[in-house]
Amino acid sequence: MRPLHASVFLGSILLTPIVVAAQTPSAADWAKARRVLSTTPLIDSHNDLPWAIRSYKSAPMDVDAYDLRKTMPGMTDLARLKTGMLGAQFWSVYVPGEIRDSGFARVQLEEIDIAKRFIAKYPDRLELVRSSAGIREAFARHHLASLLGMEGGHAIENSLGALRAYYDLGARYMTLTHNVTLDWADAALDSAKHGGLTKFGEEVVHEMNRLGMLVDLSHVSPGTMSDALNVSEAPVIFSHSAARALNDHPRNVPDSILARLKANGGVVMVTFVPAFVSPDARRWSASFDSVGAAKGDTAAWRAAHPEVRATLAQVADHIEHIRDVAGVDHVGIGGDFDGIEHVVLGLEDVSKYPALFAELSRRGWSEAALRKLAGENLLRAFSQAERVSARLRKERPASTGTIRKLDGK
């Protein structure tokens, strides 16, 4: 049914559409949002700036050319980070699971190198940290705490030794898969070959627990989510996902998994990917991928099929749904800026975080709840993972498990 845009007659009755003005945050809501973000570190768990620098058309991989003191073509630079009041960022050191030219490790090391170089380039603004305490200390110094998060367990190339090496280089979470099912874990957007985690996959989780590396379940299948929750001794995270009950996208988290986060202590960091947030944006994106892109003439297809935009209010809906199912202690922020082509209306770049917090204040969120969402939940999960690590390092040595030994491969 098309919406009514003018009055219509039904029999002898004149029906006039009622226009309801969209509610907007008040000055008090904005003041509350800024008060929270000025005193609690806002932690975003996923930003793909390292890949944006790597693929920068003008000067690929050139950290100096991609000057964050200027307004850059992407979604992230220093001025917008300041306006957005960001307190800590996990920079995603992403490696595509589809590459086959020279192995994953080289690209993974190059991504870590890019991230470390751009963090070091701005010592007055960015600070490399490796712990939950480091986040608080950097925030107290008015620096943006900068951490590394690996996106895709394929980069360990079935080696727990490689996993430990990446931890030593600074990686503090690892997404078990990206979009490709691995020898030991099923991905959300690929075929399920194992029903979740294999025995070696479980050993990867055990070793991450021992190291103190957060287990990231974004991108994995529900079976992998469930298996990881069964074996993890530390809180897990979803670095950039949303609620599947509101939008049935395979990258989102089912309610059955959300309900288990209370016992685990984990956190879903809600993303700003339009296709994950809005069902209509998901359908538009699927049509573009299957029809528009396949035909090659994407400009003509887009002209005939205007983009469907997800909204800030829909992101707030996902946050509230996760709060309602998992609890207010289990939700955070993971925007995925510079890893997306399309953006949410009202959340176009890293300057926009305060608008989301003002909207949640308008909906009745208390300062205490907003502080949990901003960063306290992630800090609690991270520090708990560190405590588990301290215990496990005393109880057992580094694992010598191999995929051949555990899975017979």
One Martini backbone bead per residue (centre of mass of N, CA, C, O) as a GRO file, in nm:
protein
  409
    1MET     BB    1   0.096   0.036   0.023
    2ARG     BB    2   0.051   0.359  -0.023
    3PRO     BB    3   0.097   0.651   0.097
    4LEU     BB    4  -0.049   0.934   0.208
    5HIS     BB    5  -0.026   1.276   0.050
    6ALA     BB    6  -0.340   1.321   0.052
    7SER     BB    7  -0.647   1.377   0.040
    8VAL     BB    8  -0.929   1.148   0.077
    9PHE     BB    9  -1.204   0.967  -0.039
   10LEU     BB   10  -1.460   0.790   0.163
   11GLY     BB   11  -1.712   0.844   0.031
   12SER     BB   12  -1.821   1.107   0.256
   13ILE     BB   13  -1.527   1.094   0.375
   14LEU     BB   14  -1.272   1.296   0.497
   15LEU     BB   15  -0.930   1.208   0.472
   16THR     BB   16  -0.668   1.326   0.679
   17PRO     BB   17  -0.358   1.332   0.722
   18ILE     BB   18  -0.141   1.277   0.991
   19VAL     BB   19   0.114   1.485   1.102
   20VAL     BB   20   0.409   1.373   1.262
   21ALA     BB   21   0.649   1.492   1.435
   22ALA     BB   22   0.958   1.442   1.483
   23GLN     BB   23   1.145   1.352   1.735
   24THR     BB   24   1.375   1.546   1.929
   25PRO     BB   25   1.632   1.633   2.089
   26SER     BB   26   1.718   1.809   2.348
   27ALA     BB   27   1.927   2.009   2.514
   28ALA     BB   28   1.945   1.808   2.752
   29ASP     BB   29   2.027   1.562   2.586
   30TRP     BB   30   2.289   1.680   2.474
   31ALA     BB   31   2.418   1.738   2.747
   32LYS     BB   32   2.422   1.449   2.846
   33ALA     BB   33   2.591   1.325   2.620
   34ARG     BB   34   2.844   1.508   2.667
   35ARG     BB   35   2.889   1.433   2.962
   36VAL     BB   36   2.941   1.135   2.920
   37LEU     BB   37   3.173   1.161   2.690
   38SER     BB   38   3.368   1.339   2.885
   39THR     BB   39   3.380   1.090   3.132
   40THR     BB   40   3.350   0.851   2.918
   41PRO     BB   41   3.472   0.616   2.722
   42LEU     BB   42   3.428   0.595   2.391
   43ILE     BB   43   3.384   0.273   2.237
   44ASP     BB   44   3.506   0.155   1.931
   45SER     BB   45   3.535  -0.179   1.777
   46HIS     BB   46   3.511  -0.064   1.453
   47ASN     BB   47   3.771   0.037   1.220
   48ASP     BB   48   3.891   0.061   0.862
   49LEU     BB   49   4.139   0.254   0.815
   50PRO     BB   50   4.376   0.072   0.728
   51TRP     BB   51   4.235  -0.009   0.457
   52ALA     BB   52   4.196   0.276   0.345
   53ILE     BB   53   4.499   0.328   0.323
   54ARG     BB   54   4.579   0.084   0.151
   55SER     BB   55   4.339   0.178  -0.082
   56TYR     BB   56   4.447   0.448  -0.162
   57LYS     BB   57   4.455   0.581  -0.471
   58SER     BB   58   4.682   0.803  -0.452
   59ALA     BB   59   4.837   0.628  -0.190
   60PRO     BB   60   4.912   0.335  -0.123
   61MET     BB   61   5.004   0.287   0.218
   62ASP     BB   62   5.027   0.605   0.281
   63VAL     BB   63   5.035   0.764   0.576
   64ASP     BB   64   5.117   1.056   0.492
   65ALA     BB   65   4.902   1.104   0.268
   66TYR     BB   66   4.698   1.014   0.496
   67ASP     BB   67   4.587   1.300   0.641
   68LEU     BB   68   4.430   1.345   0.954
   69ARG     BB   69   4.448   1.673   0.959
   70LYS     BB   70   4.256   1.630   0.735
   71THR     BB   71   4.006   1.608   0.504
   72MET     BB   72   3.892   1.309   0.424
   73PRO     BB   73   3.721   1.083   0.212
   74GLY     BB   74   3.630   0.949   0.445
   75MET     BB   75   3.516   0.891   0.801
   76THR     BB   76   3.821   0.969   0.906
   77ASP     BB   77   3.945   1.214   1.142
   78LEU     BB   78   4.053   1.424   1.382
   79ALA     BB   79   3.821   1.630   1.386
   80ARG     BB   80   3.585   1.420   1.392
   81LEU     BB   81   3.675   1.271   1.647
   82LYS     BB   82   3.638   1.512   1.835
   83THR     BB   83   3.338   1.567   1.779
   84GLY     BB   84   3.260   1.257   1.860
   85MET     BB   85   3.403   1.181   2.140
   86LEU     BB   86   3.625   0.978   2.124
   87GLY     BB   87   3.816   0.744   2.338
   88ALA     BB   88   3.812   0.462   2.168
   89GLN     BB   89   3.992   0.239   1.927
   90PHE     BB   90   3.938  -0.030   1.717
   91TRP     BB   91   4.153  -0.123   1.478
   92SER     BB   92   4.112  -0.281   1.185
   93VAL     BB   93   4.308  -0.572   1.075
   94TYR     BB   94   4.227  -0.650   0.774
   95VAL     BB   95   4.163  -0.970   0.595
   96PRO     BB   96   4.088  -1.123   0.326
   97GLY     BB   97   3.959  -1.450   0.273
   98GLU     BB   98   4.006  -1.455  -0.061
   99ILE     BB   99   4.293  -1.457  -0.068
  100ARG     BB  100   4.580  -1.629  -0.271
  101ASP     BB  101   4.866  -1.517  -0.358
  102SER     BB  102   5.050  -1.493  -0.046
  103GLY     BB  103   4.887  -1.504   0.182
  104PHE     BB  104   4.792  -1.374   0.499
  105ALA     BB  105   5.035  -1.275   0.672
  106ARG     BB  106   5.141  -1.038   0.509
  107VAL     BB  107   4.884  -0.865   0.526
  108GLN     BB  108   4.864  -0.861   0.832
  109LEU     BB  109   5.136  -0.717   0.883
  110GLU     BB  110   5.073  -0.464   0.714
  111GLU     BB  111   4.826  -0.372   0.878
  112ILE     BB  112   4.974  -0.335   1.145
  113ASP     BB  113   5.177  -0.131   1.037
  114ILE     BB  114   4.980   0.090   0.952
  115ALA     BB  115   4.851   0.136   1.227
  116LYS     BB  116   5.109   0.205   1.387
  117ARG     BB  117   5.196   0.446   1.208
  118PHE     BB  118   4.944   0.632   1.247
  119ILE     BB  119   4.956   0.644   1.551
  120ALA     BB  120   5.254   0.762   1.568
  121LYS     BB  121   5.198   1.033   1.397
  122TYR     BB  122   4.982   1.122   1.656
  123PRO     BB  123   5.084   1.173   1.976
  124ASP     BB  124   4.872   1.406   2.061
  125ARG     BB  125   4.607   1.196   1.995
  126LEU     BB  126   4.741   0.911   1.981
  127GLU     BB  127   4.732   0.577   2.159
  128LEU     BB  128   4.890   0.292   2.219
  129VAL     BB  129   4.713   0.006   2.339
  130ARG     BB  130   4.673  -0.325   2.553
  131SER     BB  131   4.449  -0.231   2.771
  132SER     BB  132   4.213  -0.134   2.990
  133ALA     BB  133   4.395   0.062   3.146
  134GLY     BB  134   4.497   0.214   2.892
  135ILE     BB  135   4.234   0.351   2.827
  136ARG     BB  136   4.205   0.521   3.083
  137GLU     BB  137   4.480   0.667   3.064
  138ALA     BB  138   4.442   0.801   2.787
  139PHE     BB  139   4.183   0.954   2.857
  140ALA     BB  140   4.315   1.127   3.086
  141ARG     BB  141   4.515   1.251   2.846
  142HIS     BB  142   4.339   1.310   2.585
  143HIS     BB  143   4.347   1.038   2.431
  144LEU     BB  144   4.323   0.808   2.173
  145ALA     BB  145   4.264   0.500   2.218
  146SER     BB  146   4.465   0.239   2.053
  147LEU     BB  147   4.360  -0.058   1.895
  148LEU     BB  148   4.377  -0.402   1.792
  149GLY     BB  149   4.174  -0.581   1.536
  150MET     BB  150   4.108  -0.884   1.416
  151GLU     BB  151   3.971  -0.988   1.082
  152GLY     BB  152   4.023  -1.309   1.081
  153GLY     BB  153   4.135  -1.643   1.137
  154HIS     BB  154   4.296  -1.700   0.869
  155ALA     BB  155   4.569  -1.547   0.961
  156ILE     BB  156   4.684  -1.805   1.129
  157GLU     BB  157   4.704  -2.064   0.956
  158ASN     BB  158   4.653  -2.294   1.174
  159SER     BB  159   4.820  -2.122   1.413
  160LEU     BB  160   4.908  -2.070   1.744
  161GLY     BB  161   5.171  -1.919   1.702
  162ALA     BB  162   5.051  -1.689   1.535
  163LEU     BB  163   4.853  -1.591   1.745
  164ARG     BB  164   5.072  -1.508   1.953
  165ALA     BB  165   5.218  -1.307   1.769
  166TYR     BB  166   4.979  -1.110   1.737
  167TYR     BB  167   4.952  -1.043   2.030
  168ASP     BB  168   5.241  -0.925   2.060
  169LEU     BB  169   5.163  -0.694   1.838
  170GLY     BB  170   4.847  -0.610   1.974
  171ALA     BB  171   4.620  -0.800   1.952
  172ARG     BB  172   4.278  -0.796   2.125
  173TYR     BB  173   4.124  -0.923   1.878
  174MET     BB  174   3.930  -1.200   1.714
  175THR     BB  175   3.776  -1.292   1.437
  176LEU     BB  176   3.719  -1.605   1.361
  177THR     BB  177   3.576  -1.486   1.110
  178HIS     BB  178   3.469  -1.405   0.815
  179ASN     BB  179   3.316  -1.489   0.508
  180VAL     BB  180   3.490  -1.756   0.548
  181THR     BB  181   3.515  -2.074   0.580
  182LEU     BB  182   3.700  -2.275   0.775
  183ASP     BB  183   3.869  -2.550   0.898
  184TRP     BB  184   3.731  -2.453   1.213
  185ALA     BB  185   3.496  -2.243   1.099
  186ASP     BB  186   3.189  -2.094   1.067
  187ALA     BB  187   3.027  -1.878   0.854
  188ALA     BB  188   2.761  -1.670   0.785
  189LEU     BB  189   2.834  -1.633   0.447
  190ASP     BB  190   2.866  -1.947   0.449
  191SER     BB  191   2.912  -2.258   0.461
  192ALA     BB  192   2.830  -2.529   0.676
  193LYS     BB  193   3.083  -2.775   0.768
  194HIS     BB  194   3.079  -2.815   1.117
  195GLY     BB  195   2.852  -2.681   1.312
  196GLY     BB  196   3.102  -2.475   1.382
  197LEU     BB  197   3.334  -2.604   1.583
  198THR     BB  198   3.614  -2.750   1.611
  199LYS     BB  199   3.860  -2.866   1.803
  200PHE     BB  200   4.055  -2.649   1.708
  201GLY     BB  201   3.863  -2.412   1.751
  202GLU     BB  202   3.849  -2.451   2.057
  203GLU     BB  203   4.157  -2.405   2.098
  204VAL     BB  204   4.158  -2.115   2.007
  205VAL     BB  205   3.981  -2.012   2.235
  206HIS     BB  206   4.157  -2.108   2.470
  207GLU     BB  207   4.410  -1.939   2.382
  208MET     BB  208   4.276  -1.665   2.394
  209ASN     BB  209   4.212  -1.678   2.693
  210ARG     BB  210   4.509  -1.706   2.787
  211LEU     BB  211   4.605  -1.432   2.656
  212GLY     BB  212   4.354  -1.203   2.636
  213MET     BB  213   4.182  -1.246   2.378
  214LEU     BB  214   3.917  -1.150   2.223
  215VAL     BB  215   3.620  -1.301   2.128
  216ASP     BB  216   3.495  -1.269   1.798
  217LEU     BB  217   3.144  -1.313   1.657
  218SER     BB  218   3.160  -1.175   1.417
  219HIS     BB  219   3.073  -1.356   1.110
  220VAL     BB  220   2.945  -1.593   1.243
  221SER     BB  221   2.778  -1.856   1.308
  222PRO     BB  222   2.553  -1.976   1.528
  223GLY     BB  223   2.719  -2.232   1.588
  224THR     BB  224   2.979  -2.079   1.663
  225MET     BB  225   2.864  -1.910   1.885
  226SER     BB  226   2.774  -2.145   2.067
  227ASP     BB  227   3.048  -2.290   2.095
  228ALA     BB  228   3.203  -2.050   2.215
  229LEU     BB  229   3.020  -2.025   2.469
  230ASN     BB  230   3.084  -2.314   2.575
  231VAL     BB  231   3.424  -2.263   2.597
  232SER     BB  232   3.441  -1.990   2.712
  233GLU     BB  233   3.598  -1.817   2.999
  234ALA     BB  234   3.530  -1.552   2.851
  235PRO     BB  235   3.429  -1.283   2.724
  236VAL     BB  236   3.255  -1.186   2.452
  237ILE     BB  237   3.231  -1.046   2.120
  238PHE     BB  238   3.066  -0.806   1.897
  239SER     BB  239   3.210  -0.569   1.697
  240HIS     BB  240   2.980  -0.583   1.435
  241SER     BB  241   2.644  -0.583   1.517
  242ALA     BB  242   2.304  -0.702   1.530
  243ALA     BB  243   1.958  -0.763   1.537
  244ARG     BB  244   1.776  -1.027   1.407
  245ALA     BB  245   1.480  -0.956   1.496
  246LEU     BB  246   1.488  -0.677   1.318
  247ASN     BB  247   1.707  -0.823   1.110
  248ASP     BB  248   1.738  -1.093   0.878
  249HIS     BB  249   2.061  -1.117   0.909
  250PRO     BB  250   2.337  -1.328   0.922
  251ARG     BB  251   2.515  -1.098   1.086
  252ASN     BB  252   2.326  -1.134   1.312
  253VAL     BB  253   2.182  -1.170   1.641
  254PRO     BB  254   2.027  -1.393   1.806
  255ASP     BB  255   1.832  -1.427   2.083
  256SER     BB  256   1.958  -1.693   2.187
  257ILE     BB  257   2.237  -1.551   2.222
  258LEU     BB  258   2.170  -1.303   2.387
  259ALA     BB  259   2.071  -1.468   2.640
  260ARG     BB  260   2.379  -1.578   2.700
  261LEU     BB  261   2.541  -1.315   2.789
  262LYS     BB  262   2.494  -1.303   3.091
  263ALA     BB  263   2.677  -1.551   3.165
  264ASN     BB  264   2.936  -1.453   3.000
  265GLY     BB  265   2.965  -1.113   2.963
  266GLY     BB  266   2.903  -1.008   2.697
  267VAL     BB  267   2.923  -0.800   2.383
  268VAL     BB  268   2.726  -0.594   2.170
  269MET     BB  269   2.837  -0.413   1.893
  270VAL     BB  270   2.675  -0.175   1.735
  271THR     BB  271   2.608  -0.117   1.407
  272PHE     BB  272   2.615   0.098   1.083
  273VAL     BB  273   2.500  -0.104   0.882
  274PRO     BB  274   2.237  -0.078   0.685
  275ALA     BB  275   2.178  -0.390   0.617
  276PHE     BB  276   2.167  -0.457   0.938
  277VAL     BB  277   1.940  -0.243   1.029
  278SER     BB  278   1.763  -0.251   0.756
  279PRO     BB  279   1.540  -0.426   0.572
  280ASP     BB  280   1.527  -0.238   0.324
  281ALA     BB  281   1.834  -0.211   0.285
  282ARG     BB  282   1.882  -0.511   0.246
  283ARG     BB  283   1.709  -0.545  -0.011
  284TRP     BB  284   1.857  -0.336  -0.180
  285SER     BB  285   2.139  -0.464  -0.161
  286ALA     BB  286   2.062  -0.740  -0.283
  287SER     BB  287   1.967  -0.626  -0.556
  288PHE     BB  288   2.230  -0.494  -0.636
  289ASP     BB  289   2.412  -0.748  -0.625
  290SER     BB  290   2.223  -0.935  -0.822
  291VAL     BB  291   2.163  -0.704  -1.051
  292GLY     BB  292   2.332  -0.446  -1.084
  293ALA     BB  293   2.623  -0.565  -1.074
  294ALA     BB  294   2.579  -0.793  -1.284
  295LYS     BB  295   2.528  -0.582  -1.527
  296GLY     BB  296   2.749  -0.329  -1.457
  297ASP     BB  297   2.531  -0.082  -1.455
  298THR     BB  298   2.514   0.085  -1.168
  299ALA     BB  299   2.415   0.371  -1.231
  300ALA     BB  300   2.149   0.292  -1.366
  301TRP     BB  301   2.034   0.127  -1.136
  302ARG     BB  302   2.037   0.355  -0.922
  303ALA     BB  303   1.854   0.551  -1.077
  304ALA     BB  304   1.608   0.336  -1.067
  305HIS     BB  305   1.720   0.268  -0.751
  306PRO     BB  306   1.699   0.416  -0.486
  307GLU     BB  307   1.831   0.448  -0.197
  308VAL     BB  308   1.800   0.292   0.108
  309ARG     BB  309   1.772   0.431   0.429
  310ALA     BB  310   1.907   0.429   0.718
  311THR     BB  311   1.866   0.503   1.071
  312LEU     BB  312   1.929   0.613   1.379
  313ALA     BB  313   1.670   0.499   1.508
  314GLN     BB  314   1.735   0.202   1.427
  315VAL     BB  315   1.987   0.176   1.595
  316ALA     BB  316   1.841   0.228   1.863
  317ASP     BB  317   1.661  -0.021   1.842
  318HIS     BB  318   1.890  -0.231   1.864
  319ILE     BB  319   1.995  -0.145   2.136
  320GLU     BB  320   1.724  -0.196   2.287
  321HIS     BB  321   1.692  -0.493   2.222
  322ILE     BB  322   1.951  -0.592   2.355
  323ARG     BB  323   1.882  -0.485   2.629
  324ASP     BB  324   1.613  -0.652   2.665
  325VAL     BB  325   1.755  -0.939   2.632
  326ALA     BB  326   2.055  -0.913   2.769
  327GLY     BB  327   2.116  -0.625   2.870
  328VAL     BB  328   2.278  -0.328   2.963
  329ASP     BB  329   2.568  -0.495   2.998
  330HIS     BB  330   2.552  -0.597   2.655
  331VAL     BB  331   2.619  -0.305   2.515
  332GLY     BB  332   2.749  -0.133   2.219
  333ILE     BB  333   3.003   0.009   1.989
  334GLY     BB  334   3.033  -0.074   1.610
  335GLY     BB  335   3.035   0.098   1.325
  336ASP     BB  336   3.231   0.055   1.052
  337PHE     BB  337   3.406   0.264   0.960
  338ASP     BB  338   3.558   0.243   0.644
  339GLY     BB  339   3.380  -0.045   0.573
  340ILE     BB  340   3.170   0.136   0.412
  341GLU     BB  341   2.960   0.274   0.161
  342HIS     BB  342   2.711   0.293   0.331
  343VAL     BB  343   2.496   0.507   0.529
  344VAL     BB  344   2.359   0.638   0.802
  345LEU     BB  345   2.119   0.846   0.885
  346GLY     BB  346   2.314   1.044   1.118
  347LEU     BB  347   2.583   0.826   1.062
  348GLU     BB  348   2.834   0.917   0.854
  349ASP     BB  349   3.050   0.960   1.092
  350VAL     BB  350   3.270   1.020   1.368
  351SER     BB  351   3.093   1.287   1.456
  352LYS     BB  352   2.791   1.137   1.543
  353TYR     BB  353   2.761   1.004   1.828
  354PRO     BB  354   2.599   1.215   2.004
  355ALA     BB  355   2.325   1.173   1.857
  356LEU     BB  356   2.270   0.890   1.971
  357PHE     BB  357   2.275   0.969   2.274
  358ALA     BB  358   2.049   1.178   2.255
  359GLU     BB  359   1.828   0.983   2.163
  360LEU     BB  360   1.841   0.796   2.413
  361SER     BB  361   1.770   1.016   2.612
  362ARG     BB  362   1.490   1.074   2.491
  363ARG     BB  363   1.406   0.761   2.565
  364GLY     BB  364   1.528   0.745   2.888
  365TRP     BB  365   1.817   0.735   2.935
  366SER     BB  366   2.052   0.712   3.153
  367GLU     BB  367   2.362   0.786   3.246
  368ALA     BB  368   2.441   0.502   3.337
  369ALA     BB  369   2.356   0.359   3.071
  370LEU     BB  370   2.531   0.529   2.876
  371ARG     BB  371   2.804   0.445   3.000
  372LYS     BB  372   2.785   0.150   2.931
  373LEU     BB  373   2.761   0.181   2.626
  374ALA     BB  374   3.016   0.348   2.568
  375GLY     BB  375   3.241   0.157   2.780
  376GLU     BB  376   3.192  -0.017   3.040
  377ASN     BB  377   3.127  -0.291   2.914
  378LEU     BB  378   3.394  -0.337   2.763
  379LEU     BB  379   3.582  -0.298   3.006
  380ARG     BB  380   3.470  -0.532   3.170
  381ALA     BB  381   3.525  -0.760   2.964
  382PHE     BB  382   3.829  -0.707   2.930
  383SER     BB  383   3.914  -0.733   3.231
  384GLN     BB  384   3.807  -1.021   3.259
  385ALA     BB  385   3.993  -1.146   3.043
  386GLU     BB  386   4.252  -1.072   3.198
  387ARG     BB  387   4.193  -1.244   3.450
  388VAL     BB  388   4.175  -1.512   3.308
  389SER     BB  389   4.460  -1.506   3.195
  390ALA     BB  390   4.616  -1.498   3.462
  391ARG     BB  391   4.516  -1.779   3.547
  392LEU     BB  392   4.585  -1.958   3.294
  393ARG     BB  393   4.896  -1.904   3.289
  394LYS     BB  394   4.928  -2.074   3.560
  395GLU     BB  395   4.781  -2.352   3.461
  396ARG     BB  396   4.897  -2.318   3.153
  397PRO     BB  397   5.044  -2.360   2.870
  398ALA     BB  398   5.114  -2.335   2.569
  399SER     BB  399   4.975  -2.452   2.297
  400THR     BB  400   5.036  -2.760   2.080
  401GLY     BB  401   4.810  -2.756   1.899
  402THR     BB  402   4.669  -2.912   1.606
  403ILE     BB  403   4.481  -2.984   1.333
  404ARG     BB  404   4.590  -3.270   1.298
  405LYS     BB  405   4.558  -3.368   1.593
  406LEU     BB  406   4.243  -3.275   1.638
  407ASP     BB  407   4.115  -3.323   1.318
  408GLY     BB  408   4.290  -3.486   1.097
  409LYS     BB  409   4.432  -3.257   0.872
   0.00000   0.00000   0.00000
